Amino acid sequence: MDSPNRQTEAARLYHEVTKHSYTSVRTDGHFLDWDNRPFPFKIYPHAAALALPRELNLSTMPTLDAIGGCAKTDPQTPLDLDRLTRLLFCTGGLTRQRKVGMENYHFRAAASAGALYPIEIYLVSGPDTEGLETGLYHFSPADLKLRGLRRGDWRAAVARACAMRPQVAQARAVLILSGIFWRSAWKYRARCYRYCFWDAGTMLANLLAAADAEGLQAEVVVNFADAEVERLIGVDGEREGPLCVVALGHGGAVGAEMAVEPLELETVPLSMEQKSYPDLLKMHRASKLLDPREVASVAANEAGGGGAEPPAAAGLDVLGLGETIVRRGSTRKFAQEAIAAQELAAILDNSSGHPRCDFPSLTGTYLIVNGVEGVAPGAYYYSRTRRALELLKEGDFRGNAGYLCLEQPLGADCSALICYMANFDRLLAALGNRGYRAAQLEAGLHGGRAYLAAYALGRGATGLTFYDDDTVEFLGPHAAGNIPLLMVAVGVPA
């Protein structure tokens, strides 16, 4: 009997029942229960805490170099507490606070759908992490601390779950990104499963850029035995589940594998009650990998990343990575002004490289150009290999762009609306239901890099959702067989 992951009708059904349409949006009676809004931080009240350094000295490397695959990394780059803190801050740290009415909003380093921040970060440190005891930790962005969950070297447990993938087995440290689904489902219900992977992807964009700026090699792993990682970090795999693993550096062989006992640490409840969404749970269960043997049969041996020719950026003023991450937000209004063709090229070229990972590139990039100097308004496909735009149809499609992203003015007013898509048959053939996770994550990663590139150039960006079938129809026939994953609008802030 096939594993649940290969019964790919589950992904097709989930995608179908979570589509947005003109009718579904208007007949939806969902409302936000503000009294039951989830708390945005996971708190272990009885876990020992380690304060991380607050003098961060964030990287001044030009952002486009950091995200474009031009930085030189070395597998032997050491990992100390200062470097680790910079990576954690750039991935999920707090960058600003704003009070709206009676509510305090804490904004973080990476973009999140609805600013709900459902992604948690766990750290598995090895003995070569200078200044940090070997163990399993939870990163707390609220107070910039690590909470200790387990003592000992748990890299072998993660490596086993990843079918002994060498980059994981020999990593100096490993980060695990997990999703607390209710935190996003409170607003987006079952569709939030997509958004959790977007959010993890935007965090990966920051993390990989920060690692490159540190000269530290990093690899993303999406294929692992879910139950083994769940047991290690102490989550149930239903309300919270691991989404990806990131291997950092190269520190030699891991130690002996230890038995993973249940982790019985109390956490503060997120809200008065949590609602479960069956369509989300079915999709998550159907995309789980059952054991390391199945992981080995699914995982590809992708290299990706590094060694690329410098993409287009000559003559452009570009902020350093640290400053870009601290300044980045989500643009709430665009000015309907044009950006330069070179700026759009820099955003697309530098955001499109495939990272070091264990899955093939699954996504493609489409655009609606509203206002770019020297580029005719119209719909385009972006060829990543040729770094060139292919015209699909010419015309003023501001109205169409605004309509497709749920009739939000942002789509009509931006300079260009980027749409990441994937061929459904291909992603399912490559990884089974797991391919749906990987494609959403990859779209979030590319979108997160586009965010960074736009802000580094002094422009704005924001992520958007969409009418699914209408988007495919508008970009057809070229987009036939594809599903839209994420939209990112870039342009001049009003």
N, C-alpha and C positions, 0 to 999 in steps of 0.2 A: 504493500500500500504506500502511495506517495505521502510524503510529509505534508503537513498543512501548508507549508511555504510554497509548495508546487501546485496547490489547488488554487490557481490564479483567478478563478471566478470571484474569490473573496475581494481582491483589490478592485476588480471591475465593478462589483456591486457597491463597495464602499464609495468609490469615486462617483458613481451614478447617483446614489442617494444623498450625497453631500454637495451636489452641484447647486450653484446659484443661477436663477433665471429671473427674467423680468417679472414673471408671475409669482415665483416662490418668495421673492423679497417682499412683494406687496401683500401676500396673504399670510405672512409669518406673524404669529401673535406673540413671539418671544419678547420678554421685557427683562431688564436687569434688576435683580433683587439686591439693592445696594446694602441692605442690612446683612446680607449673607456673602458679601464680597470676600474672596479669599485673601488672606494675608500674603504679601509678596515675598516673605522671607521664610526659609525653613530654619527652625531654631531647635537645637539640642540643649535644653536647659541644664543638663547635668554632665555634659561632656567637657573635658579639660580644654582650655583655649590657649592658643599661641598667637600673640599679637605680631602681625607682619610689619616690616619696616614701612614708615610713612614718607620717608625721603625717597621718592620713586625714581627720579632722574630718567624720565621716559625718553625713548629714542628720538633723535633729531634726523634720522635717515629720511630722505624724501619719500613720502607715502607711496608714490607710484613705483619706486624701486622696491619697496617692501612688499607690495601686493602683486607686482608684475613678474615675479620669479627671477629678478636680476640680482638679488642679494646672494652672497656666497655663504653657504652653510658648511659646517664641519661636524661630522658625527661625533668627534671627540670634544666638542665644546663643553666645558664643565657647566654644571647646574648648581648654583648656590641659592641661598634664600633671597637675596636681592633680585637676582634674575627671575626666579620663580615668582616673586611678588609682582614684578612688572608684567609677566605673562598673565597671571590671574587677574590683575587689575584691568589690563587691556581687553581681556575676554569678558569679564562680568562685573567689574568694579563699578561703584557709584561715582558719577561724574558731576551731578548737580542735583539740587533740590528745589522744588517750587511748590508754593502753597496756593491751591485753588479753592476758594471758599474755606471750608473746614478741613479739607483733605490735604495731606502732605504727599507729594509725588516725588519719588526718588528715581532719577533717570540714570541709566547704566551705559556702559561703554559701547554696547552693541544694540542695534534696533530690535524691537520686539513688537509683535502684532498687538495692538491695543495697549501697549505699555504694561502688559500683564506678567511678563518675565517668568514663564513656567519652567525654565531650565536651571537645574542645579549642577554644581561642579564638585566632583570628588577627586581627590589626589591620592595616588598610590606612589609613595616615595621609596627609592632604593637607598642603599648605604652610601652612594656617591653624591647625594644631595647635601652639600655642605651647609651646616647650621640647622639641619632638620633631622629629628629622629626618624628612623625607618618606621613606616606605618601607613594606615589608611586614614585620610582626613576629609572633612567636609569644609569647603570654602564658604565663609560667611561674608558676603559683600557689605552687609549692614554695618559691621564694625571692623572690616578688613582683618579678620582673624581666621585661623584654621582651628577647627574643632576635631580633636582626636577621637577616632572611632575604633580603631584596632591597632595594637602594637605588632611589629614584625614586618617582614618583607613579603608583601602580597603580590609582587609582580608575577610570580610563577602561576598564581591562580588566574590572573588576567590572561597571561600567555596561553595557558591551557584552554581557556574559554575561546581564545582566538586561534585555536588549532596550532599553537606554537609558531605563529607567524614571527619570523626572525626579528623584525623591527620592534615588535612588542616584547619578545623574550629578552632582548638585549637593551631595552630602553633604560635610561637613567631614572625616569619617572613616567608615570602614565596618568593622564586625566580621563575621567569618565563623565560624560555629559548625560544627564537623565532628565526626563520630562515629568513634571507633576501635572497631569492632564486636567484636573479640575480647575487649576488656576487659570487656564485658558478657556476651558469648556463653560465656565461661568458666563462668559459672553458669547462664545462662538459655537457652543454645543459640539456635536460630533465632528463638524468640519475642522475643529481646532486641532485634530490629529495632524492635518497638513501643516498648520501654523507652528506647531511645536518643532517640526523639522526645519521650517524656515528660520525660526529663532535660533535653533542650534547651529544652522548654517551661517547666520550673520555673526554669531559668536566665533565660529571657526575662522571666518574671514579675518577677524581681529587677531585671533590667537596665532594663526599661521603667519600673518604679517609681522606680529611682534616677535615670533620665534625667528623668522628670517632676519629681522633687524638685529637680533641678538647673536646671529650666526649659529643658531641651534636648529638641528634637523628635526622635523616633525612629520609624522605620518598619521593620516586619518584611517580608522578601521570601523566599518559599519557591520561587518559579518563576525558575529561571536555567538556563543551559546548563551542565550538570554538568561536562563535560569541560574547559571553559574555566576554571572555578573550581578544579577539581582540579589542572590544570596550573599555575595561579598559585601555589597553596599547596604544591605539590609532593607530592601524595598520589596513590595509585594508583586511587582510586575503588572499590576492592573491599575491601581491609582497612580503609581509612579513606576516608570520603566526606563532602563538605560537605552539611549539612542545612538551613541557612538563612543569610540575609544580613541584617544590620541596618544601616540608614543612619542616621548620627548628624548632626544639625544641618543647616545650609544654608550652603555656603561658596562659591557661584558655580560657574562652569563649570570642568570638569576640563581638564587639559592634554592634549596630544597622546597618542594611544595608542602604546604601545611593544610591541615583539615580546617575547613571554613565552618565554624560554629555559628549558630543563629546570633544575630546582632540585636540585642534587646536594649535599645536606648530610646528613651522617651523623646518625642518631638511635640512641639506645641501645635494644637489643631489649627488648620487653615481657616476654618469658618464653622458656623454652627452646624451645618450639615453639608454633605457633598452629594451631588446628583451624578448618577452613572448613566452613560449613554451607550446602549447596546451596540450600535453600529461602530462606534470607536473601539470598543473592547473586542469585537469580532475581528476587526482589521488588525489590531495589535497582536492578538493571539495567532491569527493566520499568517503573520509575517515573522513569527519567532523561529529561530533555529534551535533544534532540540539538543544537539550535542556537538562536540568538536569534530566528529567525523562528518556531520552534515555541513558544518562551517567550511571544512577543507574542500568539500565538493562544490561549494557555492563561490567562495572567495576567489577573485582574480588576482593576478600578480602585477598590478598596475604600478608603474614607476611614477610618471607625472612629475611636475614641479621641477624647478631648478634648471640652470643652464640655458635659459631662453635668451634670444636676442632682445636688447632693450626695446620695448614698444614705443610708440609715438609719444613724445613728451618734450622734445627739444624746444627751448624758448618759452616754455610755460612756467609761470611762478607756481611752485608747489610747496605746500606746508609739510613740515616734518610729521612723522607718524604719530608721535605722542600728542602733539598739538591738535592734529586732525581728530584723533579719538576723543580728546577732551571737548573739542568744539562741536563734534557731530551731534545732530539732532534729527528730527524728521520734519521737513518743510511742510507748513500748514497752508501756504498760499504761494503760487507762482505768479510772475509778473507778465506772462505772455510775451517775453522777450527772447531773442535768439541767442544761442551760444555759438562759439566758433566751431567749425568742422574739426579743427585740431583738438578741441576740448572733447568733443564726442568721441573722436578716435582714441584719445588717451583713456577715456572712461571704459570704452569697450575693449580695447587691446589689453589694458592692464588688469581687467577684472575677469578675463575669460580663460586663463590658464588652468589646466587640470592639476589638482594637488597630488602630492604623494599619497596614495590611498590603495585600498584593496578592491576597488570597483572601477569599471570602465566609465568613460565620460558618457552620460546618458541624456544630457540636455542640449537644446539648441536655443539660439537667440533671435528673436524677432523684434522689430521696432515699428512704432508709428512716429515719424519725424514731423513735428509741428513747426519748429523754428530753429533751424541750424544753418548758419551762413555758408553758402556754397553747396548746400545739399537740398535738392528739390523736396518739398513736402510730399509725403507719401508713406506707404507701407514697405518695409524692407525685411530681408533676412540677412543676418550678419554671419559671414563665413569666418570662423575662427582660424582656420588653416591659412587662408589668404589675407586675413585681416582686412576684409573689404565688405561693403554693403552691396547686396543684390536687390535691385528694385523689383518689388512685386506688383505694385500699382501706384501711379502718381496721382496726387490730388491733395486738397486740403481736407484732412480727416480729423480736425480738432473735435468736432462734434461726435464723431465715432469713438475717438479715444476717451472722451469724457463719459460717453454712454457705457462703454465696455467695462470700465472700472466702477460699476454700480452708480453711474451718473454723478460721479464726484467731479467738481470743477478742476481738481488737481490734474486729472488726465487731459483735460482740454487746454489748460493753461501752461503746462510744462513745455519745455523745448523738445523733449523726446520721451516717449513712453516705451520702456524696454519690457518685453514679455519673454520669460523663460518657459520653454515648452519641452516635452519629451514624447517620443514615439511609444505609445502604450505597449504594443506588441513586443517591441525590442527590449524595453526595460524588464518586462515580465519574463521574456525568454532568457535574459542575461542572469537575473537573480531571483526569479519567482516573485512572490509578494514582497520580498525584501527589496526588490528593485524599486517599488513604489516609495519606500522609505528613502532609499539612496537618492532617487531623482529629486524628491522634495528637498533633501538636505543639500544636494549639489546646487539646486536653484537658489537656496538661501545663501550659500557660500558665494556664488557669483553676484547675487544681489547685494550682499554685504560688502563685497569689494567695490561694486559700483557706487554704493553709498560713500565709502572712504575716498574713492577717486574724485567724486563730485565735490565733496567738502574740502578735499585737499586743494582743489582748483578754485575755491571760493564760491562754488555753486551750491545748490541744494538738492536734496533727494528725499523721496519717501516711498515706502512700500505700499502696495495696493492689492486688493482682491478684485474679483471680476465675475462677469457672467460667462460661465464656462463654455457652453456650446456656441454662443454668439461670437466669442473670441476666435474659436476655431474656424467658424464660417467666414468671419471677416478676413482672416489671414489665409484662407483657402484660395485655390486648391493646394498651394505649397504646403500648408500645415495639416493636410488631411492625414488622419491616423494619429495625430498628436493630441496631447492633453495640456492645457495651460497649467503652470505651476505657481508662478509668482510674477507680479508686475512691479517695476520700479520706475517711478517718474523722476527725471532729472531736469534741472533748468535753473532759471534765475529767481531767487526768492523775492517775493513782493516786499 
